[in-house]
Each structure stands twice: as structure tokens, then as C-alpha cells.
Amino acid sequence: MILARTPATASDHQQAPSYVQSSTPTLFFHGFGSGAHAEKYMVNGIVKAGVSKTVVVANVAGDGTVTLDGRIPRHASNPLVEVNFADNHNSDYPTQGQWVKNVLEVLQQKYHVNKVNIEAHSMGNMAVMYYLLDNAGNHNLPQIQKLVTMAGTFDGAIGWNEPANLTVDSTTGKPSAMNDSYRRLLPLRHRFPQQIKVLNIYGDLANGNDTQVTNNSSKSLKYIINHRAKSYQEVKITGPNAKHELLHHNPQVNKLLIDFFWGK
């Protein structure tokens, strides 16, 4: 007996996934004094858009021990991992970098993860960069595919450790002055993993800063990457929701994240 194939209908095409379907987890790292709660708006928006149905929280204790709250089912599509640092006032970047490594190792051991995407906000970016400083050449760890840096404090924060009157070269991203933490990242100019696609988002309240970080500090990431990234783009966010602590509560930012991480 010959079975006739039913022609595809318009509704069949509409049901096709709108986003990339991948087993690669996307991790979210919060900033100083914050926690996984700051990542909820982004994650909830991503789930509501139909990108993912799986959300796990990775709690990192003060001693670096990682505990996962929730599980990633087999064949889960685009799982999301909210990372929570219990010692959220710790500003020792090498220690934070080790915490990033610990989270990746737990995901690797439990779920055989070999690739990840990462979003980081504010000082969370320094945790990721210091992780890369120590582990960029370690191919036994999960490899970062896409990285979103948001309101990055790469060359410091206003009123704390940002050099005075900071400017950046518009072509190279080289800052006019470098604080100690930034200077320690300079070896990444020759080590930054070349497979990573980078989206650098910063907020501008019409005065060149987001109230806590100048755009120039955020844009100084370009010099560290030194053309090594697979791709690099900067996006300036304006309007009231461009304020430092509101960037991750911004529908425009959510759309950028979804398009960058999972857009077809």
C-alpha cells in the first residue's frame, strides 16, 4: 500500500521553532551586592518568548561550593542557569573567576556540558574575564560560544576605581588610563578565545554613563579582546531603563539577548 504524503500547511510552518534549538546552557551572572533575583526579568522574558522551558539556579557558597537548584532534563532545549553568589560583596576578581570555573565544572560533571553561553552584568563581567584570564587555553572545560557583557566595569566604576577623565580610542578601545584590575587582564589580548561572539551592551543616560559606570569603562573591553573574538559588537541603550540597575529589566535588552543567543 502506498501512503500519500500530506502537503505541509501554513499552520505547520508557523509551528516550526522560531529560535535555535540547542542543548547549550546559557548562564547569567549578577553584579556586586546583587543575586539571582536580578536575573529573573531576563530569564522570565526568555521563557515567555518560548525560547526555553528549563531554568536552574546555581548557588555558589562563600567557599565556592556549587549547589544546583532544579535539573536540566535530557534533551532540554536552550536551558537557562541563574548563577547566585552568596558572598555577593566579594570584589576579589580571581576568587570570582574561580567561582565561574566551579559552576562550569559542576554543569560539565552532572550534564556533560561542553559548550555554554554567558550573560554578565556589571561586576559579574569581571568574574567572567578573570575566569578567562586563568582558563582561556583549557579546552577540557566547557567552551564559551557567545558572551553578552552588560554595563561592564572593565576599567572601574564611578567613584570607586575608575581612572579620572577616562576616554577610549574609538578605533582600538584602548583606555586613556588603566586601573590595576584592568591592567591584569591585558594578557587576554593574546589569549581571548577566538570562537567567542561578543555583544557589549551599555546604558547612556545622555551623559556618557549609566549612573554607576561610564560608557568608556564598558567600551574598554574592545582593547582587551584585541580583534580576537569571532565577532564583536557594541549596543548603546538610552532612555530611563538604561540606568545601571535597570538594564536587566529592559524589554529592549531582552530582545537583544534573544536575537543574539538564539536568533536564526
N, C-alpha and C positions, 0 to 999 in steps of 0.2 A: 504494500500500500504506500502510495506517495502522499506525504503530508505537505500541503501548501503553506508556505511561509506567509504569515500575516504581515502586510505592509506596516511600516512604522507610521504612527500618527503624530500629530502636532503635540499631543499631550505626552507621548513617550519622550519626545525631545526635551520638553520642558522639565521632565523628571530627571534628566541627566544631571550629575553633580555639577554645581556651579563653581566648585573650588577643587584644587588639587586634593586628592585622597592619598594620604601618606601615613606611615607608621611613625614618622619622625616627631618626637615631642617638641613642644615649644615651651621654654622656661621663662618665667617672669621674675626679675629681681628688683626689689624695692630699694629706696634710698635711706639715708641716715634718719634714725628715730622713727621709722615707719614700719610697715609689716605687710603681710599678705593681703590685709584689708584694702590696701591702696591699689592692689591689682584686680580687685573684684569687678570694677566697672568695665575694664577692658575685657576680662575673661567672660563676664556675663554677656557683653555685647557680641563677642565672637561666637558664643554658644547660641545666642538668639538668632544670629545670622545664618545658622545652620552649618557652620564650619566644623564644629566638633560637639560631641556629646560627653566627652570624658574630661573630668577635672580632678587633679590630685594636688594635695598640698604637701610640700617637702619642708618639714620643720627642722631647722638646724639649731641644735642646742649650743650653749656657750662654749662647750668643749669640742664643738664641731661634729658631734654625733647627729646623724640624719635619720629622721623617722618619717615614713610616708603615711599620710592620712588619705585613704582611698586606694583604689587599684586601677591599673590600666588593663582592660580586658584584651584578650587575644583578638587580633585583627581590628583593634580600635583605630579610628581614623582621626588624625590630627590631634592627639592627646595634648592637654594643657597642664602645665605644672606650675603652681603658685609657690614660690620659694619664700620662706619666712625665717629671718634671722632673729633668734631670741635675744641675742646681745646686739640690739639694733643701734646702740650708741658707740659701738666699737668702730674706730676710724683707722685701725691698723690694716692697711690695704693688703699686705702679704697674708695676714690671717684671713681676711675676707676671701682672698684668692684661693686659699686652701679650702674654705667652705664651699666655694663653687665646685672645686675638684671633687670634694666629698659627695656632693649631690649627684654629680655626673657618674661617679663610680657606683653609687647605690642604684641608680637607674640602669646602669650597664649590667650590674650583677643580677638584679632582680628581673629585668625585662630584656636583656641582651641588646640594649640600645647602642647603636654605633654612630648615629648622627643626631644632632639637635639643632634647633633654632633658639635664639635668645633675644628677649627684650629686657632692657635695663633702664631704670630711671634714676637720675641724679647720681648720688654716690654709688649706687649699685653698678654703675658703669666702671667705676674704679675696681670693684671686686672682680669684674669680668676681665678687665685689662691686666690686672695683676695675676689672675689665673693664666692668661695667655703668656704673660712675661715668663712664667716658670714652666709652662707646658705646651707652648706653641708647636714644638717639634715632637711631641709624644703622640704617636699615631696609634698607641694602644688604648687611648682614651676616646670617648665619643667626639667626633669632629663637628665643629660648628659650621653650619651651612649658611645661615642668614642671621644677621645681627642688627637689631634696632637699638640705637643709642638715643635716649631721650633726656634732654636737659642735663647733658653730661658735664660733670665738674672736672674736666680733664686737666685744666690749668688753674684749678681752685674755684672757690666760691666767694661771693661778695662779702667783704667784711671779715673774712677768715684767712684764707691762704692764697687768694688770687693776687698776682702782681698788679701794682698800681698802673693805671692808664694803659691797660693791656690792649694791644692791637694784634691783628694777624695778617700775614701776607695773603692776599686774595688768591694768588696762584698756588702757592705751596701749603698754605695753612700754618706756616711757621709763626709762632707767637713772638712778640717783641721781647718778652721775658718769660722765664720758666721757673716755676716753684720746684722744690726738691722732689715732690712726688711725680711731677710730670717728667723731670729730667731722668728719673729712674726708669721711665717707660721707653726711653729713646732706643734701647736695643731692639724694640719691636719694629723699628724702621727696616730692620733686616730679617725679622723673624715672623712678622704678621702672616698668618696662614692665607695662602693665595686663593683658597677655594671659597672664602667668606664673602658674601654680598652684604654690604653695609648701607643702612639707611639712618642718617643722622638727623634727628628732629629736635628743634629748639624753639622756644617761645619768645616772642618780641612784643612787649607792651608799648611799642612806639618809642622806646628809649634805649634800645640795644640790649635789653636784659629782660629776664622773667621775674624780677624782684629778688632772686637769690643767686642767679648765675648769669654772667654776661654771655651774650651770643659768641663773643670772641673766645671765651674759655671753651665753650661747647665746640666751636668750629676748629679749635686747635687739634682736634682728633685727626684731621686730614694729614697733618705733618707726621704724626706717629705712624699712620697707615702707609704713607710714602708710596702711593701708587701700587701697593702690593695686593690690595683687596681685588676680588674678581670684579666687583663694581662698587662704586661709592656715590651716594647722592645725599644732598642736604635739603631739608624742607623747613622753611620758617613758618611758624604758626602765629597768627595775630588774633586780636580780639580778646575779650575778658578771660576766656578759657585758655589763653596762652600763659597764664600765670603759672609759676613753677609747680605748685602742688595741684593745679587743676589740669595740667596737660594730659594726665592719665584718666581724666574724667571728661574727655573731649570727643564728641562724635566724629569730628574730622580726623582726629588721630586714630580712632578705631578703624575708620575706613582705610587709612594709610596702612595700618598694621595688617588688616585682612588682605588687601591687594598685594602687599609686599610678600607676606608669608605664604599665602595660599591662592593668589590670583592665577588664573590660567592664561 
